[in-house]
Amino acid sequence: MKRPFRRLAAFTVAALLPVALMLGGGPASGSASHTKPTVVLVHGGWADSSGWNDEISRLQEAGYPVIAPANPLRGLSSDAAYVRSVLQTITGPVVLVGHSYGGAVITNAAVGAPNVKALVYIAAFAPDSGESLAQLVTKNPGTKITPDALLERPYPLPGGGTGTDLYIKESVFREAFAGDLPSRTTRLMQATQRPFSVAAFTEASAAPAWKSVPSWYLVATKDNAIPPATQRFMAQRARATTADVAASHVPMMSRPAETTALILKAARSVR
C-alpha cells in the first residue's frame, strides 16, 4: 500500500472508532453506565418536558440515561401508544415516570412494555380501568382546576371535525398549578403552557400497569390541582412506595431534590 493510502486508512479508522464505541460496537458497550436503567420522564397537561430539567441534570450526573419525550396531550389511548412506541426503542430496563396527566399515560403505556420495571408517579393520576381524570380530580374536594379556571379553544381534528383544547386562565394559573414557584416563573409557564385536550381529560383508562409493575408515588401535600387525599388514595390502591413533599402540583420544579430522590429509589430497585 502506498504511503498516502496508508495515511488515509489510518485516518478513517481513527475517525470511525469513537462512533463505533458510542454505538456499542467496542469496549464502551460493557461500561458500568450502560447497566443502569433508562429513566423516561413523561410530563402532564399545561406543561412540557422542560419541567423535568432539574431531574434530568441530576440523573445524568448520577450516570443514568434519560429521555423526556413530548407527550402529545391529544387523548389517553393515543398518548399512551406514542409513549409505548418510545419505550420500544430502548434497549434494557426502564424506569417510567409520570407527572399529573403523565401518570395516566404511563399507567397505560407500560402495559405490553416488558422492559418497564418501575413506575414513578409525581403528583400524578394513577387511574384504574374505566376511570377518567375528570372522575378522579373531583373524587375529593380541594381542586382549583374547575370549569371556571379553564379557557376552551377549538382545534381541527386530522380526520375532520373539531376538538377542544383546555388552557388554565392567567388569573388562576399560579394558585391552581404552581403556587410555590416565583410569579415571574409562573407567568412564563402560563403563557407557554401546552394545551390539554378535553378528550384526554375525559377518556376512560384501560387496564393499569400498576397492578403488575412495582410503583412509587410522591404526594404533593400542598397541591391545588389533584387533592392530596386523592393522591394518597391512588398511591395506596397501587401499593406504591410513598413519600410526601410540601409542594404545589409541580414538585419536579419546586422540589427537585426530593423528586429525584424518589426516582433514584425506584431506579436502584431495578436489577
DRENPA-3360 file (N, C-alpha, C; in nm, 2 decimals, always signed):
BEGIN
1 = MKRPFRRL = +0.08/-0.12/+0.00/+0.00/+0.00/+0.00/+0.09/+0.12/+0.00 ~ +0.06/+0.22/-0.09/+0.14/+0.34/-0.10/+0.11/+0.42/+0.03 ~ +0.21/+0.51/+0.06/+0.20/+0.59/+0.18/+0.08/+0.67/+0.19 ~ +0.03/+0.75/+0.09/-0.09/+0.83/+0.10/-0.21/+0.75/+0.14 ~ -0.22/+0.62/+0.08/-0.33/+0.54/+0.11/-0.33/+0.48/+0.25 ~ -0.20/+0.46/+0.30/-0.19/+0.41/+0.44/-0.23/+0.52/+0.54 ~ -0.20/+0.65/+0.50/-0.24/+0.76/+0.59/-0.39/+0.77/+0.59 ~ -0.45/+0.75/+0.47/-0.60/+0.77/+0.46/-0.67/+0.66/+0.54;
9 = AAFTVAAL = -0.61/+0.53/+0.53/-0.67/+0.42/+0.61/-0.66/+0.45/+0.76 ~ -0.55/+0.50/+0.80/-0.53/+0.52/+0.94/-0.62/+0.63/+0.99 ~ -0.64/+0.74/+0.91/-0.73/+0.85/+0.94/-0.87/+0.80/+0.95 ~ -0.92/+0.71/+0.86/-1.05/+0.65/+0.86/-1.08/+0.58/+0.99 ~ -0.99/+0.49/+1.03/-1.00/+0.41/+1.15/-1.01/+0.50/+1.27 ~ -0.93/+0.60/+1.28/-0.93/+0.69/+1.39/-1.06/+0.77/+1.40 ~ -1.11/+0.80/+1.28/-1.23/+0.88/+1.28/-1.35/+0.80/+1.32 ~ -1.36/+0.67/+1.28/-1.48/+0.59/+1.29/-1.48/+0.52/+1.43;
17 = LPVALMLG = -1.36/+0.50/+1.49/-1.36/+0.43/+1.62/-1.45/+0.49/+1.73 ~ -1.44/+0.62/+1.75/-1.53/+0.68/+1.85/-1.68/+0.66/+1.82 ~ -1.72/+0.66/+1.69/-1.85/+0.64/+1.66/-1.89/+0.49/+1.69 ~ -1.81/+0.40/+1.66/-1.83/+0.26/+1.69/-1.85/+0.24/+1.83 ~ -1.77/+0.30/+1.91/-1.78/+0.29/+2.06/-1.91/+0.34/+2.11 ~ -1.95/+0.46/+2.06/-2.08/+0.51/+2.11/-2.19/+0.43/+2.07 ~ -2.19/+0.36/+1.96/-2.29/+0.27/+1.91/-2.29/+0.13/+1.97 ~ -2.20/+0.11/+2.06/-2.19/-0.02/+2.13/-2.11/-0.12/+2.06;
25 = GGPASGSA = -2.03/-0.08/+1.97/-1.95/-0.17/+1.89/-1.81/-0.20/+1.94 ~ -1.78/-0.15/+2.06/-1.65/-0.17/+2.12/-1.66/-0.19/+2.27 ~ -1.54/-0.17/+2.34/-1.53/-0.19/+2.48/-1.63/-0.11/+2.56 ~ -1.67/+0.01/+2.51/-1.75/+0.10/+2.59/-1.89/+0.04/+2.61 ~ -1.93/-0.05/+2.53/-2.07/-0.10/+2.54/-2.08/-0.18/+2.67 ~ -1.98/-0.23/+2.73/-1.99/-0.30/+2.86/-1.96/-0.22/+2.98 ~ -1.95/-0.08/+2.96/-1.92/+0.00/+3.08/-2.03/+0.00/+3.18 ~ -2.00/+0.05/+3.30/-2.10/+0.04/+3.41/-2.22/+0.13/+3.38;
33 = SHTKPTVV = -2.20/+0.25/+3.31/-2.31/+0.34/+3.29/-2.42/+0.27/+3.21 ~ -2.39/+0.17/+3.12/-2.49/+0.11/+3.04/-2.57/+0.00/+3.12 ~ -2.53/-0.03/+3.24/-2.60/-0.13/+3.32/-2.72/-0.06/+3.39 ~ -2.72/+0.07/+3.40/-2.83/+0.14/+3.47/-2.95/+0.15/+3.38 ~ -3.07/+0.14/+3.45/-3.19/+0.16/+3.37/-3.21/+0.30/+3.31 ~ -3.28/+0.30/+3.19/-3.31/+0.43/+3.13/-3.43/+0.49/+3.21 ~ -3.42/+0.62/+3.24/-3.53/+0.69/+3.31/-3.61/+0.76/+3.20 ~ -3.73/+0.74/+3.18/-3.82/+0.80/+3.09/-3.92/+0.89/+3.16;
41 = LVHGGWAD = -3.91/+1.02/+3.14/-3.99/+1.12/+3.21/-4.10/+1.17/+3.12 ~ -4.23/+1.16/+3.17/-4.35/+1.20/+3.09/-4.42/+1.31/+3.16 ~ -4.42/+1.42/+3.09/-4.49/+1.54/+3.15/-4.64/+1.53/+3.14 ~ -4.71/+1.62/+3.21/-4.86/+1.62/+3.20/-4.91/+1.74/+3.12 ~ -5.04/+1.77/+3.14/-5.10/+1.88/+3.07/-5.06/+2.01/+3.12 ~ -5.07/+2.11/+3.03/-5.03/+2.25/+3.06/-4.88/+2.26/+3.09 ~ -4.80/+2.17/+3.04/-4.66/+2.17/+3.07/-4.59/+2.11/+2.95 ~ -4.46/+2.10/+2.96/-4.38/+2.04/+2.86/-4.26/+1.97/+2.92;
49 = SSGWNDEI = -4.17/+1.91/+2.85/-4.06/+1.83/+2.90/-3.96/+1.91/+2.98 ~ -3.96/+2.05/+2.95/-3.86/+2.13/+3.03/-3.88/+2.13/+3.18 ~ -4.01/+2.10/+3.22/-4.03/+2.09/+3.36/-3.95/+1.99/+3.43 ~ -3.89/+1.89/+3.36/-3.80/+1.79/+3.42/-3.65/+1.83/+3.42 ~ -3.62/+1.95/+3.38/-3.48/+1.99/+3.36/-3.39/+1.96/+3.48 ~ -3.44/+1.99/+3.60/-3.35/+1.97/+3.72/-3.33/+1.82/+3.74 ~ -3.44/+1.74/+3.72/-3.42/+1.60/+3.74/-3.33/+1.54/+3.63 ~ -3.34/+1.58/+3.51/-3.26/+1.53/+3.41/-3.11/+1.55/+3.44;
57 = SRLQEAGY = -3.08/+1.68/+3.48/-2.94/+1.71/+3.51/-2.89/+1.62/+3.63 ~ -2.97/+1.60/+3.73/-2.93/+1.52/+3.85/-2.91/+1.38/+3.81 ~ -3.01/+1.32/+3.74/-3.00/+1.18/+3.70/-2.88/+1.16/+3.60 ~ -2.86/+1.25/+3.51/-2.74/+1.23/+3.42/-2.61/+1.24/+3.50 ~ -2.60/+1.33/+3.60/-2.48/+1.33/+3.68/-2.46/+1.20/+3.76 ~ -2.57/+1.13/+3.79/-2.56/+1.01/+3.86/-2.54/+0.89/+3.77 ~ -2.53/+0.92/+3.64/-2.49/+0.82/+3.54/-2.61/+0.74/+3.48 ~ -2.73/+0.80/+3.49/-2.85/+0.73/+3.43/-2.88/+0.79/+3.29;
65 = PVIAPANP = -2.90/+0.71/+3.19/-2.96/+0.75/+3.06/-3.10/+0.81/+3.09 ~ -3.13/+0.92/+3.03/-3.26/+0.99/+3.05/-3.32/+1.03/+2.91 ~ -3.45/+1.02/+2.90/-3.52/+1.08/+2.79/-3.65/+1.13/+2.84 ~ -3.69/+1.25/+2.79/-3.81/+1.31/+2.83/-3.89/+1.35/+2.71 ~ -3.97/+1.25/+2.65/-4.04/+1.27/+2.53/-4.15/+1.37/+2.54 ~ -4.19/+1.43/+2.43/-4.30/+1.52/+2.43/-4.43/+1.44/+2.43 ~ -4.51/+1.46/+2.54/-4.64/+1.40/+2.55/-4.74/+1.47/+2.46 ~ -4.81/+1.40/+2.36/-4.89/+1.48/+2.27/-5.01/+1.55/+2.33;
73 = LRGLSSDA = -5.07/+1.50/+2.44/-5.18/+1.56/+2.51/-5.31/+1.57/+2.42 ~ -5.33/+1.47/+2.34/-5.44/+1.46/+2.25/-5.55/+1.37/+2.30 ~ -5.51/+1.25/+2.36/-5.61/+1.15/+2.40/-5.53/+1.05/+2.48 ~ -5.59/+0.99/+2.58/-5.52/+0.90/+2.67/-5.47/+0.78/+2.59 ~ -5.55/+0.71/+2.51/-5.50/+0.59/+2.45/-5.40/+0.62/+2.34 ~ -5.42/+0.73/+2.27/-5.32/+0.76/+2.16/-5.19/+0.82/+2.22 ~ -5.20/+0.89/+2.33/-5.08/+0.94/+2.40/-5.00/+0.82/+2.46 ~ -5.07/+0.72/+2.52/-5.01/+0.61/+2.57/-4.94/+0.52/+2.46;
81 = AYVRSVLQ = -5.00/+0.51/+2.35/-4.95/+0.44/+2.23/-4.82/+0.51/+2.19 ~ -4.82/+0.64/+2.19/-4.70/+0.71/+2.15/-4.58/+0.69/+2.24 ~ -4.61/+0.70/+2.37/-4.50/+0.67/+2.47/-4.46/+0.53/+2.47 ~ -4.55/+0.44/+2.44/-4.51/+0.30/+2.43/-4.42/+0.28/+2.31 ~ -4.44/+0.35/+2.20/-4.35/+0.34/+2.09/-4.21/+0.39/+2.12 ~ -4.20/+0.49/+2.21/-4.07/+0.53/+2.25/-4.00/+0.42/+2.34 ~ -4.08/+0.36/+2.42/-4.02/+0.26/+2.51/-3.97/+0.14/+2.43 ~ -4.03/+0.11/+2.32/-3.99/+0.00/+2.23/-3.86/+0.03/+2.16;
89 = TITGPVVL = -3.81/+0.15/+2.16/-3.68/+0.18/+2.10/-3.57/+0.17/+2.20 ~ -3.60/+0.15/+2.33/-3.50/+0.15/+2.43/-3.46/+0.01/+2.47 ~ -3.33/-0.02/+2.46/-3.27/-0.15/+2.50/-3.24/-0.15/+2.65 ~ -3.29/-0.25/+2.72/-3.26/-0.26/+2.86/-3.38/-0.21/+2.94 ~ -3.37/-0.22/+3.07/-3.48/-0.19/+3.16/-3.51/-0.04/+3.17 ~ -3.63/+0.00/+3.20/-3.68/+0.14/+3.20/-3.75/+0.17/+3.33 ~ -3.72/+0.28/+3.39/-3.80/+0.34/+3.50/-3.89/+0.45/+3.43 ~ -4.02/+0.43/+3.44/-4.11/+0.52/+3.37/-4.18/+0.61/+3.47;
97 = VGHSYGGA = -4.16/+0.74/+3.45/-4.20/+0.84/+3.55/-4.31/+0.93/+3.48 ~ -4.41/+0.96/+3.56/-4.52/+1.05/+3.50/-4.56/+1.15/+3.60 ~ -4.58/+1.28/+3.55/-4.63/+1.38/+3.64/-4.78/+1.41/+3.59 ~ -4.87/+1.43/+3.69/-5.00/+1.47/+3.66/-5.07/+1.38/+3.56 ~ -5.12/+1.43/+3.45/-5.18/+1.35/+3.34/-5.08/+1.25/+3.29 ~ -4.95/+1.28/+3.30/-4.85/+1.19/+3.26/-4.85/+1.06/+3.33 ~ -4.91/+1.06/+3.46/-4.93/+0.94/+3.53/-5.03/+0.85/+3.47 ~ -5.14/+0.90/+3.42/-5.24/+0.82/+3.35/-5.18/+0.76/+3.22;
105 = VITNAAVG = -5.09/+0.84/+3.15/-5.03/+0.79/+3.03/-4.94/+0.68/+3.06 ~ -4.85/+0.69/+3.16/-4.76/+0.58/+3.19/-4.84/+0.45/+3.24 ~ -4.95/+0.48/+3.31/-5.03/+0.37/+3.36/-5.07/+0.28/+3.24 ~ -5.10/+0.34/+3.13/-5.15/+0.27/+3.01/-5.03/+0.23/+2.92 ~ -4.93/+0.31/+2.91/-4.82/+0.29/+2.82/-4.74/+0.17/+2.86 ~ -4.73/+0.14/+2.99/-4.64/+0.03/+3.04/-4.70/-0.10/+3.02 ~ -4.83/-0.11/+2.99/-4.90/-0.24/+2.96/-4.84/-0.28/+2.82 ~ -4.79/-0.40/+2.82/-4.73/-0.46/+2.70/-4.59/-0.41/+2.67;
113 = APNVKALV = -4.53/-0.35/+2.77/-4.39/-0.30/+2.76/-4.31/-0.37/+2.86 ~ -4.25/-0.49/+2.83/-4.19/-0.57/+2.93/-4.06/-0.51/+2.99 ~ -4.00/-0.41/+2.92/-3.88/-0.35/+2.97/-3.91/-0.25/+3.08 ~ -4.03/-0.21/+3.11/-4.06/-0.12/+3.22/-4.06/-0.20/+3.35 ~ -3.97/-0.16/+3.43/-3.95/-0.24/+3.56/-4.00/-0.16/+3.68 ~ -4.03/-0.03/+3.67/-4.08/+0.05/+3.78/-4.15/+0.17/+3.72 ~ -4.26/+0.20/+3.80/-4.34/+0.32/+3.77/-4.33/+0.42/+3.88 ~ -4.31/+0.55/+3.84/-4.30/+0.65/+3.95/-4.40/+0.76/+3.92;
121 = YIAAFAPD = -4.48/+0.79/+4.01/-4.59/+0.89/+4.00/-4.55/+1.01/+4.08 ~ -4.54/+1.13/+4.01/-4.51/+1.25/+4.08/-4.64/+1.34/+4.08 ~ -4.71/+1.35/+4.19/-4.83/+1.42/+4.20/-4.92/+1.39/+4.08 ~ -4.94/+1.26/+4.05/-4.99/+1.21/+3.92/-5.12/+1.13/+3.94 ~ -5.19/+1.12/+3.83/-5.30/+1.03/+3.82/-5.26/+0.89/+3.80 ~ -5.32/+0.80/+3.87/-5.29/+0.66/+3.86/-5.43/+0.59/+3.85 ~ -5.49/+0.60/+3.73/-5.63/+0.55/+3.72/-5.64/+0.40/+3.71 ~ -5.75/+0.35/+3.75/-5.79/+0.21/+3.74/-5.87/+0.20/+3.61;
129 = SGESLAQL = -5.89/+0.08/+3.57/-5.97/+0.05/+3.44/-6.10/+0.12/+3.45 ~ -6.14/+0.20/+3.34/-6.27/+0.26/+3.33/-6.27/+0.40/+3.40 ~ -6.17/+0.44/+3.47/-6.17/+0.58/+3.53/-6.11/+0.68/+3.44 ~ -6.16/+0.80/+3.45/-6.11/+0.92/+3.37/-6.05/+1.02/+3.47 ~ -5.97/+1.11/+3.42/-5.92/+1.21/+3.50/-6.03/+1.30/+3.56 ~ -6.13/+1.32/+3.48/-6.25/+1.41/+3.52/-6.31/+1.35/+3.65 ~ -6.32/+1.21/+3.65/-6.37/+1.15/+3.77/-6.28/+1.16/+3.89 ~ -6.15/+1.14/+3.87/-6.06/+1.13/+3.98/-6.03/+1.27/+4.04;
137 = VTKNPGTK = -6.03/+1.37/+3.96/-5.99/+1.51/+4.01/-6.10/+1.56/+4.10 ~ -6.23/+1.51/+4.08/-6.34/+1.56/+4.17/-6.37/+1.45/+4.27 ~ -6.29/+1.35/+4.29/-6.32/+1.25/+4.39/-6.32/+1.31/+4.53 ~ -6.23/+1.40/+4.56/-6.22/+1.47/+4.69/-6.23/+1.62/+4.67 ~ -6.28/+1.69/+4.76/-6.28/+1.84/+4.75/-6.14/+1.90/+4.75 ~ -6.12/+2.01/+4.69/-5.99/+2.08/+4.70/-5.93/+2.13/+4.57 ~ -5.97/+2.07/+4.46/-5.91/+2.11/+4.33/-5.95/+2.25/+4.29 ~ -5.86/+2.32/+4.24/-5.89/+2.46/+4.18/-5.89/+2.45/+4.03;
145 = ITPDALLE = -5.87/+2.33/+3.97/-5.89/+2.31/+3.83/-6.03/+2.29/+3.80 ~ -6.11/+2.39/+3.81/-6.26/+2.39/+3.79/-6.29/+2.44/+3.65 ~ -6.41/+2.42/+3.60/-6.45/+2.47/+3.47/-6.43/+2.62/+3.46 ~ -6.45/+2.70/+3.57/-6.43/+2.84/+3.57/-6.28/+2.88/+3.55 ~ -6.19/+2.79/+3.58/-6.05/+2.82/+3.58/-5.99/+2.79/+3.44 ~ -6.08/+2.74/+3.35/-6.03/+2.69/+3.22/-6.08/+2.77/+3.10 ~ -6.00/+2.79/+3.00/-6.03/+2.86/+2.88/-6.04/+2.75/+2.77 ~ -6.14/+2.75/+2.69/-6.16/+2.65/+2.59/-6.12/+2.71/+2.45;
153 = RPYPLPGG = -6.05/+2.64/+2.37/-6.02/+2.68/+2.23/-6.04/+2.56/+2.14 ~ -6.11/+2.58/+2.03/-6.13/+2.47/+1.94/-6.01/+2.45/+1.85 ~ -5.99/+2.33/+1.80/-5.88/+2.30/+1.71/-5.93/+2.19/+1.61 ~ -5.88/+2.19/+1.49/-5.93/+2.10/+1.39/-5.87/+1.96/+1.41 ~ -5.95/+1.86/+1.39/-5.90/+1.72/+1.40/-5.86/+1.67/+1.27 ~ -5.75/+1.58/+1.27/-5.70/+1.54/+1.14/-5.80/+1.48/+1.04 ~ -5.90/+1.40/+1.09/-5.99/+1.34/+1.01/-6.12/+1.42/+0.98 ~ -6.12/+1.55/+1.02/-6.24/+1.63/+1.01/-6.30/+1.65/+1.15;
161 = GTGTDLYI = -6.38/+1.74/+1.16/-6.44/+1.77/+1.29/-6.36/+1.86/+1.38 ~ -6.40/+1.89/+1.50/-6.33/+1.98/+1.58/-6.31/+1.92/+1.72 ~ -6.19/+1.94/+1.78/-6.16/+1.91/+1.92/-6.16/+2.03/+2.00 ~ -6.15/+2.02/+2.13/-6.14/+2.13/+2.22/-6.02/+2.12/+2.31 ~ -5.94/+2.22/+2.31/-5.82/+2.23/+2.40/-5.86/+2.31/+2.52 ~ -5.80/+2.28/+2.64/-5.82/+2.34/+2.76/-5.69/+2.41/+2.80 ~ -5.70/+2.54/+2.84/-5.59/+2.62/+2.90/-5.63/+2.67/+3.04 ~ -5.53/+2.68/+3.13/-5.56/+2.74/+3.26/-5.55/+2.89/+3.24;
169 = KESVFREA = -5.65/+2.96/+3.29/-5.65/+3.11/+3.28/-5.54/+3.17/+3.36 ~ -5.49/+3.28/+3.31/-5.38/+3.36/+3.37/-5.42/+3.39/+3.52 ~ -5.54/+3.43/+3.54/-5.58/+3.48/+3.68/-5.57/+3.37/+3.79 ~ -5.57/+3.24/+3.75/-5.57/+3.13/+3.85/-5.45/+3.04/+3.83 ~ -5.37/+3.06/+3.73/-5.27/+2.96/+3.70/-5.17/+2.93/+3.82 ~ -5.12/+3.04/+3.88/-5.02/+3.02/+3.98/-5.08/+2.95/+4.10 ~ -5.20/+3.00/+4.15/-5.26/+2.94/+4.27/-5.30/+2.79/+4.24 ~ -5.35/+2.76/+4.13/-5.40/+2.63/+4.10/-5.29/+2.53/+4.06;
177 = FAGDLPSR = -5.19/+2.58/+4.00/-5.09/+2.49/+3.94/-4.95/+2.49/+4.01 ~ -4.90/+2.61/+4.04/-4.76/+2.62/+4.08/-4.74/+2.73/+4.18 ~ -4.81/+2.72/+4.29/-4.81/+2.83/+4.39/-4.68/+2.85/+4.47 ~ -4.59/+2.75/+4.46/-4.47/+2.77/+4.53/-4.35/+2.80/+4.44 ~ -4.38/+2.85/+4.32/-4.28/+2.90/+4.23/-4.29/+3.05/+4.22 ~ -4.18/+3.12/+4.19/-4.19/+3.27/+4.17/-4.29/+3.31/+4.07 ~ -4.36/+3.42/+4.09/-4.46/+3.46/+4.00/-4.41/+3.49/+3.86 ~ -4.28/+3.54/+3.86/-4.22/+3.56/+3.73/-4.21/+3.43/+3.65;
185 = TTRLMQAT = -4.18/+3.32/+3.72/-4.17/+3.19/+3.65/-4.31/+3.14/+3.61 ~ -4.41/+3.16/+3.69/-4.54/+3.11/+3.66/-4.61/+3.19/+3.55 ~ -4.57/+3.31/+3.54/-4.63/+3.39/+3.42/-4.58/+3.34/+3.29 ~ -4.45/+3.30/+3.29/-4.39/+3.23/+3.17/-4.46/+3.10/+3.14 ~ -4.48/+3.02/+3.25/-4.54/+2.89/+3.24/-4.68/+2.90/+3.18 ~ -4.75/+3.00/+3.23/-4.89/+3.02/+3.18/-4.89/+3.06/+3.03 ~ -4.80/+3.15/+3.00/-4.80/+3.19/+2.86/-4.76/+3.09/+2.76 ~ -4.68/+2.99/+2.81/-4.62/+2.89/+2.72/-4.69/+2.75/+2.74;
193 = QRPFSVAA = -4.79/+2.74/+2.82/-4.85/+2.61/+2.85/-4.89/+2.54/+2.72 ~ -4.87/+2.41/+2.72/-4.92/+2.33/+2.61/-5.06/+2.29/+2.64 ~ -5.16/+2.31/+2.55/-5.30/+2.28/+2.58/-5.32/+2.13/+2.60 ~ -5.43/+2.11/+2.67/-5.46/+1.97/+2.72/-5.60/+1.95/+2.66 ~ -5.62/+1.85/+2.58/-5.75/+1.83/+2.51/-5.86/+1.77/+2.61 ~ -5.98/+1.81/+2.58/-6.09/+1.76/+2.66/-6.09/+1.61/+2.64 ~ -6.06/+1.56/+2.52/-6.06/+1.41/+2.50/-5.97/+1.34/+2.60 ~ -5.85/+1.40/+2.62/-5.75/+1.34/+2.72/-5.81/+1.34/+2.86;
201 = FTEASAAP = -5.88/+1.44/+2.89/-5.93/+1.46/+3.03/-6.05/+1.37/+3.06 ~ -6.12/+1.33/+2.95/-6.25/+1.26/+2.98/-6.24/+1.11/+2.93 ~ -6.14/+1.07/+2.86/-6.13/+0.93/+2.81/-6.10/+0.84/+2.93 ~ -6.17/+0.72/+2.93/-6.15/+0.62/+3.03/-6.02/+0.55/+3.01 ~ -5.96/+0.52/+3.12/-5.83/+0.44/+3.12/-5.86/+0.29/+3.09 ~ -5.76/+0.23/+3.04/-5.76/+0.08/+3.02/-5.70/+0.02/+3.14 ~ -5.68/-0.11/+3.13/-5.62/-0.19/+3.25/-5.49/-0.12/+3.29 ~ -5.47/-0.11/+3.42/-5.35/-0.03/+3.46/-5.22/-0.12/+3.48;
209 = AWKSVPSW = -5.11/-0.07/+3.45/-4.98/-0.14/+3.46/-4.94/-0.15/+3.61 ~ -4.99/-0.06/+3.70/-4.95/-0.06/+3.84/-5.00/-0.19/+3.91 ~ -5.09/-0.26/+3.85/-5.13/-0.39/+3.91/-5.02/-0.50/+3.90 ~ -4.92/-0.48/+3.81/-4.82/-0.58/+3.79/-4.68/-0.52/+3.80 ~ -4.66/-0.39/+3.79/-4.53/-0.33/+3.79/-4.51/-0.25/+3.92 ~ -4.40/-0.27/+3.99/-4.38/-0.20/+4.12/-4.38/-0.05/+4.10 ~ -4.45/+0.02/+4.20/-4.47/+0.16/+4.18/-4.42/+0.24/+4.30 ~ -4.39/+0.37/+4.27/-4.35/+0.47/+4.37/-4.44/+0.59/+4.35;
217 = YLVATKDN = -4.47/+0.66/+4.46/-4.56/+0.78/+4.45/-4.51/+0.89/+4.54 ~ -4.50/+1.01/+4.48/-4.47/+1.13/+4.55/-4.59/+1.21/+4.57 ~ -4.64/+1.22/+4.69/-4.76/+1.30/+4.72/-4.72/+1.45/+4.75 ~ -4.78/+1.54/+4.67/-4.76/+1.68/+4.69/-4.86/+1.73/+4.79 ~ -4.82/+1.76/+4.91/-4.92/+1.79/+5.02/-4.99/+1.93/+5.01 ~ -4.93/+2.02/+4.92/-4.99/+2.15/+4.90/-5.05/+2.16/+4.76 ~ -5.09/+2.05/+4.70/-5.14/+2.05/+4.57/-5.28/+2.10/+4.56 ~ -5.30/+2.20/+4.47/-5.43/+2.26/+4.45/-5.49/+2.21/+4.31;
225 = AIPPATQR = -5.43/+2.12/+4.25/-5.48/+2.06/+4.12/-5.54/+1.92/+4.15 ~ -5.45/+1.83/+4.20/-5.50/+1.70/+4.24/-5.50/+1.70/+4.39 ~ -5.61/+1.69/+4.46/-5.61/+1.70/+4.60/-5.52/+1.59/+4.66 ~ -5.45/+1.62/+4.77/-5.36/+1.52/+4.83/-5.43/+1.40/+4.87 ~ -5.56/+1.41/+4.92/-5.63/+1.29/+4.96/-5.65/+1.19/+4.84 ~ -5.67/+1.25/+4.73/-5.69/+1.17/+4.61/-5.56/+1.10/+4.57 ~ -5.45/+1.18/+4.58/-5.32/+1.12/+4.56/-5.29/+1.00/+4.65 ~ -5.32/+1.02/+4.78/-5.30/+0.91/+4.87/-5.38/+0.79/+4.84;
233 = FMAQRARA = -5.51/+0.81/+4.80/-5.59/+0.70/+4.76/-5.53/+0.62/+4.64 ~ -5.49/+0.69/+4.54/-5.43/+0.62/+4.42/-5.30/+0.55/+4.46 ~ -5.22/+0.61/+4.54/-5.09/+0.55/+4.58/-5.12/+0.43/+4.66 ~ -5.21/+0.43/+4.75/-5.24/+0.31/+4.84/-5.30/+0.20/+4.75 ~ -5.39/+0.24/+4.66/-5.45/+0.14/+4.57/-5.35/+0.07/+4.49 ~ -5.25/+0.14/+4.44/-5.14/+0.08/+4.36/-5.03/+0.02/+4.44 ~ -5.05/+0.02/+4.57/-4.95/-0.04/+4.67/-4.81/+0.02/+4.64 ~ -4.81/+0.15/+4.62/-4.69/+0.22/+4.59/-4.61/+0.25/+4.71;
241 = TTADVAAS = -4.48/+0.25/+4.70/-4.39/+0.31/+4.80/-4.41/+0.46/+4.79 ~ -4.45/+0.52/+4.90/-4.50/+0.66/+4.90/-4.41/+0.75/+4.98 ~ -4.39/+0.87/+4.93/-4.32/+0.98/+5.01/-4.40/+1.10/+4.99 ~ -4.39/+1.19/+5.09/-4.46/+1.32/+5.09/-4.36/+1.43/+5.07 ~ -4.41/+1.54/+5.00/-4.33/+1.66/+4.99/-4.42/+1.78/+5.00 ~ -4.38/+1.88/+5.07/-4.46/+2.00/+5.09/-4.44/+2.09/+4.96 ~ -4.53/+2.06/+4.86/-4.51/+2.12/+4.73/-4.64/+2.14/+4.67 ~ -4.64/+2.23/+4.57/-4.76/+2.25/+4.48/-4.77/+2.13/+4.38;
249 = HVPMMSRP = -4.85/+2.15/+4.28/-4.87/+2.05/+4.18/-4.74/+2.02/+4.10 ~ -4.64/+2.10/+4.11/-4.52/+2.08/+4.03/-4.39/+2.06/+4.11 ~ -4.39/+1.95/+4.20/-4.28/+1.93/+4.28/-4.15/+1.90/+4.20 ~ -4.16/+1.86/+4.08/-4.04/+1.84/+4.00/-3.97/+1.97/+3.97 ~ -4.04/+2.08/+3.98/-3.98/+2.21/+3.96/-3.95/+2.28/+4.09 ~ -4.04/+2.27/+4.19/-4.02/+2.34/+4.31/-3.93/+2.26/+4.42 ~ -3.94/+2.13/+4.40/-3.86/+2.04/+4.50/-3.79/+1.93/+4.42 ~ -3.70/+1.97/+4.34/-3.63/+1.87/+4.25/-3.55/+1.77/+4.33;
257 = AETTALIL = -3.49/+1.81/+4.44/-3.41/+1.71/+4.52/-3.49/+1.59/+4.57 ~ -3.61/+1.63/+4.62/-3.70/+1.52/+4.67/-3.75/+1.44/+4.56 ~ -3.79/+1.50/+4.45/-3.84/+1.43/+4.34/-3.74/+1.33/+4.28 ~ -3.62/+1.38/+4.26/-3.51/+1.30/+4.21/-3.48/+1.18/+4.31 ~ -3.48/+1.21/+4.44/-3.45/+1.10/+4.54/-3.55/+0.99/+4.52 ~ -3.68/+1.02/+4.50/-3.77/+0.90/+4.48/-3.75/+0.83/+4.35 ~ -3.72/+0.90/+4.25/-3.69/+0.84/+4.12/-3.57/+0.74/+4.13 ~ -3.47/+0.79/+4.21/-3.35/+0.71/+4.23/-3.38/+0.59/+4.31;
265 = KAARSVR = -3.47/+0.60/+4.41/-3.50/+0.48/+4.49/-3.56/+0.37/+4.39 ~ -3.65/+0.42/+4.30/-3.71/+0.32/+4.21/-3.60/+0.27/+4.12 ~ -3.51/+0.35/+4.07/-3.41/+0.31/+3.98/-3.32/+0.21/+4.04 ~ -3.28/+0.23/+4.17/-3.19/+0.14/+4.24/-3.25/+0.00/+4.27 ~ -3.39/+0.00/+4.26/-3.45/-0.13/+4.28/-3.45/-0.22/+4.16 ~ -3.41/-0.17/+4.05/-3.41/-0.24/+3.92/-3.28/-0.32/+3.91 ~ -3.28/-0.44/+3.90/-3.16/-0.53/+3.89/-3.15/-0.59/+3.75;
% end
